[in-house]
Amino acid sequence: MIDTTVIDQRVELTSRPGEPPKEVYTAVAVYEGAGEWTALCLELDIATMGETADGALRALKSAVREATTLAQERGLSAGSAVPDEAIAELLQSHRAGGGPQVVSRFEV
């Protein structure tokens, strides 16, 4: 079995003067195989894909930003948290397959 690589990183996005503080979210990116990564925002259950972990995470930040902006404009919830059991199952299934994983915190 290949060791799973878990990288913990914090991505800082600066606020413009006069803007409220940014929300902080947690993302998990897992390698699906065939050059494909999936990134999942744990707090909102929003997922994206990319050819690299960074690409999937960039797409996720954009999707989360769009979802939270639209939700705020319409007075709606942007999403709901992924259940702990589903997160554990996702990570365990990819760990068993030997695919790398990336855990990231980011602000929107």
N, C-alpha and C positions, 0 to 999 in steps of 0.2 A: 504494500500500500504506500502511496506517495504521501508525505507529510503535508498537511494543510497549512497554508500560509495565512495568517490573520494579521492585518495591518490596522492599527488604530491611529486615525489622524483626525485633526480638527481643521476645518476649513473656515476661515474668517472672511466674511463679506462686510465691507464697511457701509455704514448708514450715511445717507446724505444729511447735511445739517438741517435740523428741524424735523427729521423723520423719527418715528417711534423706533425703539430698539427692535432688533430682528429676533424672530422666533428661532429656536434651536431644535433641529431634528436629527434623528439617527438613521443612517442608511447602511444596508448590507448589500454588497455586490458579490455575486457568486458566478463562477465560470460554468457555463452550460455545456461547453464543448463546441467543436467546429468553429472556433473563433468568435463565440457569442457570450456576452456577459449580461446578466440581469441584475438591476439595482432595485431595491425595495425600501421605501420610507416606512419605518416601523410605526411611527405615530399616526400616519394618515392612510396606510395601506394603498400607496400609489407606487406603481412599478414602471420601469423603463428598461430598454435594452440598448446595447452598444457593442462595437467590435472590441473595445478594451474596457477595463474597469473604469478608467478615467472618463471615457466616453459615455458609459452608462450612468455614471455619477453626475456628469454635467447635464445630461438629459433629464435626470431625476430632479436636480435642483431647479431646472427650468419648469418642469411639470408641477413641482410643488409650489413654486412661485406663482405660476399661472392659476393653480387651483385655490391657493389661499387668497390671492387678489380677487378672483371672481367670487369666492365665497363671502369675502368681506363686503364686496359691493352689493351682493344680493341678500346679505344677512343669513347666510347658510353655514353649515359646517363643511370644512374642506375635506373631511374624511374621518375615519375612526381607526383606532389602534389595531394592529395585527395581534391576535391572541398569542400569548406566550407559547402555547402548544404548537401553533403553526410555525412560529419562528424556530423553535427547537427542532421541529421536523425538517424544515428547510435546511438548516445548518447541518443536521445529522446526515441527511441524505446526500448532501454535497461533500461532506467530510468523508463519508464511506466511499464515494466515487473518486476521492483523491483530488478533486478540483480545488483551486485556490479560492479564498474568500477575502473580502476587504470590508472592514467595518469603519464607518466614517461618521463624524458629526459635522453638520453644516448649518448655517444660518440663512434664513430667508426673511 
